[in-house]
Amino acid sequence: MAMMKYLMLVQVFGWISSLPVMAVAVEPLTVRPLAQAHAHNDYEHGRPLLDALERGFGSVEADIWLTPEGLLIGHDRKDLKAGRTLEALYLDPLRERIKANGGRVYRSEPAFFLLIDVKTEAEATYAALDKVLAGYAGILTVTREGKVEQKAVTAILSGNRAVDVISKQPVRYVGVDGRPENLDENPPVELYPWISANWTLLFKWKGEGRMPAAEKQKLNELVKRVHGQGRKVRFWGTAEKEDVWKELMAAGVDYINTDKLDELQRFLLGASR
């Protein structure tokens, strides 16, 4: 009798272990959201999106290409692979996580950004992207007639941006990633919530020695101007060095761009102690 019960238990546990495992990206209890951390070219990591989320990153970047197979992810055309779509790598896992995580990407941090960098022709790519994003309206920040309704994920459009089309939409699911020259016009914040700039075009300092006083002043003035218009600021092309990150933080830069997830996580956690 005891042997029969043992065999039955073995069969039951064997059946349970054979069931498929649901890969729900729920926030680990130990994760600490790092709002300033931006994963540049996030899709090049071993596990796109998930590696950044496990380290608490508040923003990730995905490059998209319009192809017959959909909006594929990759830095160059040669990197594109079937199935690696914006939906599969980012939007679907984010929606799954948000559903399992109480309506947010991180329970203690209401904002999360998905920077979408368009690599193909602006208007055709945006037309396809707009249709895709509409299918995720439940998790995406939406702007209706100039009024913003923030949700779990805010999408920012960079690269080849169909600004004229976007600015005329009564309903849209993206904001535009602006450039410093856009500040001269002071456009609506809901249209240009971010200002991003190529560090190497504005500054010569690459983290070696002390930052020149003139460049530090230039950085502080640019950040102050961006914030004065109610926008967020990010730089790309910065040296991946702690001395650079310290200056960015001291100046109040909102998002620190990196390809080195572990290093920036350790730096930001240490800086907050």
N, C-alpha and C positions, 0 to 999 in steps of 0.2 A: 504493500500500500504506500509506504513512504517512498519507495523507488518510483512508483507511478506519479506521485505528486512532484517529485524532483524532475522527472522527465517532462511533465507538463509545464513546469516553471521554465525549464530550459527552452522549450518551444516558444513560450510566450515572449521571453526576453529576446530570443533570436528574431522573432517577428517584429518586435518593437525596434530593434537595432537596424532592421532592414528598411525601415520607413525613411523617406527623404527628409533631410533636415532643412527647415525654413531659415534662410539667411537674412534675418531681420537685423538691420544695422542699428540696434538700440544703443543709446549713449552709455558707455561704461561708467560705473559709479566713480571711477578714479579720474576721469577726464576733466581737465580744467579749460574752459573756453578761453581762447586767446584772440580777442577781437581784432588785434592789429596784424595778425599773421595771415599773409596772402601767399597761397601756393601757386607760384608762377609755373606755367606749363605742367599743371598738375597731372595730366594724362600720361606723362612720361614715367611716373612712378610705378612700382610693381602692382599696386592696387589703386587705380585712379579713384579719387574722392575718398575712399575708405582710409587710406594711409593718412591723409590730411585730417579727417574727422577724428581718428584715434589720437591725434596730437592736439586736438582742440582748435584747429585753424578756423578763423572766421570768414575766410574768403578763399575761393579756388578759381582757377582759370582754365578754360577749355577752348581750344582752337577748332573752328568748324569749317568744313568744306562742303559745298553743295555738289552732290553727285547723284546719279540715277538710283543709287542704293540708299539715299537719304542724306542726312547731315552727319557726315563721318568726322571723327576726331583724329587730329594729328598735326604735327608741326609743319611737315612738308607733304606734298602729294604722295611721294613714295612711301610715306609712313602709313597711309590709309589702309584699313583692313575691313572687310565685310563684317558687319555685326557690331563694330565699335562706333556706335551712334551716340549722339547727345542724349537720347532717351535712355539707352541701355547703360551707359557709363555714369550718367549724372541724374537725370530727371526721375527715372524710375526708382533708383536706390534712395534718393532724397525723399520722394513721396512715401516710400515704405517706412523710412526712418521716422519721418514726421508723424505719420499715423501711429506708429508704435511708441512714440516719444512724447505724447501729450500735446501735439500740435506745433512743436518747435524742433529745430535741428539740435539745439542744446537747451536743456530745461532752464538754465539760469541765464541764457543770453538770447534775447528776442531776435537779434539781427543776424542774418547769414547772407553772404553775397556769392553769386555765380557770375563771374566775368566771362562773357562769351566773345571771343575774338574771331571776327569774320575774315576768312582768307580768300574767299571767292568774291565774285561781283556783288556789289553792295545790295542793290535793289532786289535782284532775283533771290539771293540768299536770304535776305530779310523776309521776303514774302513766304518762303518755305518755313523759316524759323517762327514767324508769327503764328502760323497754323499749328505748329508743334506746341508752342508755348500755351496756346489757348486750351489745349488738352490738359494742361496742368494748372488751370486757373485756381484750383483749390489751395495750392501751396505758394503761388507766385504773387508778389506785390503787383497791384494793378493801378493804373492811372486812368481815371474816367473824367473827361472834360476838365483836365488840370487838377483834379483832386486825387490825392494818393491814398490808397488803402494798403497799408503794410501787412504782409503775411510772412510766412516762415522764411521764404527765400526771395531775395531781390536780385533780379537779373540786370546786369549792366552790359551794354553792347559796345565793343571796342573793335579796332581794326578797320575794315571797310564798312563804314556806317552810313546807312541810308537816312541821313538826318532829315531831309526834306519830307520824306514819306512818314517817318516816325512823328515828326512835329505836327503833322496834320491829322493824325489818328485820334478819333474820339475815345477809343479804348486801346490801351497798349500794355504790354507786360515787360517792357524794358525801359531803362533809363540809358542815356548816352554817356559814354566815357569821353569827357571833353579834354581839351588841351589848354595850356596856359593862355594862348591867344584868344580863347573863347571868353576869358574873363573880361576882356575889353568891352564886350557887348552886354555882359551881365545878363545872360539868358535865364529863363525860368529854372529854378533849382530842381523842380520835378522832371525837367527835360534833361538837364545836365547835373546829376547829383554828385558825380565824380569828376575830378581833374587829374589826369595822369600825364607824366612827362618822362622823356628819356633823359636820365641823369647826365649822360655823357655830353649832351648838347648844351647843358646849362652849367655844369661844374667840371673842373679839372681834377679835383681831389678824389683819390681812389682809396683812401683809408690808410695812407702811408704818412706817418708823422701826424702833427696836429692839423686840423682843418683850418685853412687860411681864414682870417677874420672877415675878409671881404666876402668870401663865399658863404661863410656862416650867416652873415648878415643878409645876403641874398636869399638864402634858404629860408630864414626866419620871416623875411618880408613876403615871400611867395606863399608860404603856409598861412600867414596872417591874412593875406588877401583872399585866398581860397576860403578860409573859414569865415571871413567877414561877409562873404556872399552865401554862407550856409551850406558849403559843399565839403566833400571829403577829398583828400589828396593822396596820391600814390606816385612813386617813381619806379621805373624799370631801368635796368642796366647799372644798378648800383653794385659796388664790390661786395662780395659775401664775407664781410668782416664785422666783428663785434664793434670795432671803433666806429664804423659807418652806422651800424644799427643804433649805437648810443646817440650819435648826432641826430639821426632821424627822430628818435624818441624825444630827445630834448627839444627839438623844434616843433613837436606836436604832429608829425606826419601820421596820418590815420592808418595806413596799411604799409607794412614792410614786405617788400617783394623778395621771395627766396625760392631757390631750387633745393635748398638744404633744410628739409623739414625738421630733422632731429636737432640740428644746431640752433635754429631759430627758436624752437620750442624751449630748449634749455636756457637760452639767453633771456627770453621773455619771462619764464618762470623765475629765474634768478633776479631779474630786474624788479619784479613785483614783490620781492620779500622785504 
